[in-house]
Amino acid sequence: EVQLVESGGGLVQPGGSLRLSCAASGFTFSSYWMSWVRQAPGKGLEWVANIKQDGSEKYYVDSVKGRFTISRDNAKNSLYLQMNSLRAEDTAVYYCARVTTVTYGGHFDYWGQGTLVTVSS
Amino acid sequence: SSELTQDPAVSVALGQTVRITCQGDSLRSYYASWYQQKPGQAPVLVIYGKNNRPSGIPDRFSGSSSGNTASLTITGAQAEDEADYYCNSRDSSGNHLYVFGTGTKVTVL
């Protein structure tokens, strides 16, 4: 059974940092792209970042470029999101998701339960 | 960057059919995928690719696409289908960026 379990969320002051983790199990982690997706309170889903199987390619939504860093440790079956210079608008539930890429697109076929990040003084 | 536009809300009578649409330039190049999200829960993939359902998704859910518009159809809507639905596709840039639609709230009457 595929499982994705996020951790590391919490309350942080504006300008602060936080590191999210996602522990994966039930599949060959090193064979899949992985993503972070977030959802601000009462708002829609927003894709945040992607990382290739071997970590050689990383992509970010414009609003987090230069502040967030996605990484992975295939030996530990873990995905990470280092978030620096946090802003109030980064407040959201952050989901870890597995990506299955195909020739004409891709989709997020498994999701974690999410971890809440609150940026407030 | 790409944008995907959805109607904010639709309603459907129990047992009837509802179609949710998603418009965006990226859909001319990439298939959409569709996600169902109920309050307090993580999203669940319901349709991907040309018209594929993951294991466990009822066959009343189907997908289609034409030009810059993708559609999710629920044929014979059930009370448990009341949820928010989001479309998603790769960004039209060709890189591995993704974009979600604005979301549609489906109410089953």
Interface residues (C-beta under 8 A of the other chain):
Chain A: W33 S35 V37 G44 L45 E46 W47 N50 K52 E57 Y59 V61 D62 Y95 T100 T101 V102 Y104 G105 G106 H107 F108 D109 W111 G112 Q113 G114
Chain B: S1 S29 Y30 Y31 A32 S33 Y35 Q37 A42 P43 V44 L45 Y48 G49 P54 D84 Y86 N88 S89 R90 N95 H96 L97 Y98 V99 F100 G101 T102 G103
